[in-house]
Amino acid sequence: MSRSHITTHVLDTGTGRPAVGVSARLDRQTPDGWQEVAEGTTDDDGRITSLGPEALEAGTYRIDFETGSYFAAADTETFFPSVSLIFELTDPAQHYHVPLLISPFAYSTYRGS
């Protein structure tokens, strides 16, 4: 697989470095609730390039990031033990990059390319 349909990049703005070892799970919303699509862990550059298949249907998706474990491993207190990002995949022909910027007491995201 070259690159999954959805990728992510987690950066620790408190340290100014990639957030290495952050676990994440990609889910798709269905009539019966959330269904797991894939899971992964950020690499040495803070990236997950294999979060799911190369193609996905249009729909509502969620990435759950286990930020609490990441900060605990660094012996750092955090207010957000996890971060959930819910977004709409509207064009199955496009690639969706969903970065996350974290610090112990804040987070931010945007649609990347």
TACOR-V65578 format. One record per backbone hydrogen bond with DSSP energy under -0.5 kcal/mol. CO is the residue of the C=O (numbers start at 1). NH is the residue of the N-H. E is the energy in kcal/mol with one decimal. If there is no record, write none. Layout:
# TACOR-V65578
[[CO | NH | E] [CO | NH | E]]
This chain:
# TACOR-V65578
[[5 | 96 | -2.7] [6 | 51 | -0.7] [7 | 98 | -2.9] [8 | 48 | -2.3] [9 | 11 | -0.5] [9 | 100 | -2.7] [10 | 19 | -2.7] [11 | 13 | -0.9] [11 | 102 | -3.1] [12 | 15 | -0.6] [12 | 16 | -2.0] [12 | 17 | -1.3] [17 | 12 | -3.0] [18 | 20 | -1.0] [19 | 22 | -0.7] [21 | 23 | -0.6] [22 | 42 | -2.1] [23 | 66 | -2.7] [24 | 40 | -2.6] [25 | 27 | -0.5] [25 | 64 | -2.5] [26 | 37 | -3.5] [26 | 38 | -1.6] [27 | 62 | -2.3] [28 | 35 | -2.6] [30 | 33 | -2.0] [33 | 30 | -2.5] [35 | 28 | -2.8] [38 | 26 | -3.0] [40 | 24 | -2.9] [42 | 21 | -1.5] [43 | 46 | -2.2] [46 | 10 | -3.4] [47 | 43 | -2.2] [48 | 8 | -1.7] [49 | 4 | -2.2] [50 | 52 | -1.3] [53 | 5 | -3.2] [59 | 89 | -3.2] [60 | 29 | -2.9] [61 | 87 | -2.6] [62 | 27 | -2.9] [62 | 64 | -0.5] [63 | 65 | -0.6] [63 | 85 | -2.5] [64 | 25 | -1.9] [65 | 67 | -1.5] [65 | 83 | -2.1] [66 | 70 | -1.1] [67 | 71 | -2.5] [68 | 72 | -2.5] [69 | 73 | -2.1] [70 | 74 | -0.9] [71 | 76 | -2.7] [72 | 75 | -1.7] [79 | 81 | -0.7] [81 | 68 | -2.9] [83 | 65 | -3.2] [84 | 86 | -0.5] [85 | 63 | -2.4] [87 | 61 | -2.9] [87 | 89 | -0.5] [88 | 90 | -0.8] [89 | 59 | -2.2] [90 | 92 | -0.5] [91 | 94 | -2.1] [95 | 97 | -0.5] [96 | 7 | -2.2] [96 | 98 | -0.5] [97 | 99 | -0.6] [97 | 112 | -2.8] [99 | 110 | -0.8] [100 | 11 | -2.4] [100 | 102 | -0.5] [101 | 108 | -2.2] [102 | 13 | -2.6] [102 | 14 | -0.8] [103 | 106 | -1.0] [104 | 79 | -2.8] [104 | 80 | -0.7] [106 | 103 | -2.1] [108 | 101 | -3.1] [110 | 99 | -0.7] [110 | 112 | -0.7] [112 | 97 | -0.7]]
